[in-house]
């Protein structure tokens, strides 16, 4: 039996703006943010859409978008 949850919002990254500081990765409670050479990737299978990454980003490179 798998556990499913409903997420209203998901993070979207502007990798042109991202300075690769790693704060989103540090503060993500689910550990879904992965810092790469290109920028940040989120494992949306586990992201709960809490928005902590958005709040912690010093350059506002992450925004929460409504799930469709």
FIFIDO-945437 format. One record per residue (C-alpha): residue in three letters; x negated, y negated, z. Coordinates in steps of 0.2 Angstrom, whole numbers, plus 5000, padded with zeros to 4 digits. Example, Ala and Ser with C-alpha at 12.3 -4.5 7.8 and 13.67 -1.06 7.14 Angstrom:
2
ALA493850225039
SER493250055036
% end
This chain:
68
UNK500050005000
UNK499349834995
UNK499549675004
UNK500149524993
UNK500349344998
UNK501149194989
UNK499949054986
UNK500748884981
UNK499048794976
UNK497348854970
UNK495748764969
UNK495148694952
UNK493348634950
UNK492648494940
UNK490848564937
UNK490248404929
UNK490548324945
UNK489948464957
UNK488348434965
UNK488148614971
UNK487948564989
UNK488748724995
UNK489948655008
UNK491448735000
UNK490548905001
UNK490148865019
UNK491848815025
UNK492948935015
UNK493749045028
UNK494049185016
UNK492349175008
UNK493049154990
UNK491849014985
UNK490349064975
UNK488948944971
UNK488148974954
UNK486948884943
UNK488448814933
UNK489448764948
UNK490748844960
UNK491848994956
UNK493249044966
UNK493849224968
UNK495649194967
UNK496149364971
UNK495749324989
UNK496049134990
UNK497449085001
UNK497548904994
UNK497148825011
UNK496248675003
UNK494848665015
UNK493648665001
UNK494448514994
UNK494348425010
UNK492548465013
UNK491948424995
UNK490948254997
UNK491148214978
UNK492948264976
UNK492448394963
UNK493848514969
UNK495648484968
UNK497148594972
UNK498348624958
UNK500048704959
UNK500148884954
UNK501348914940
% end
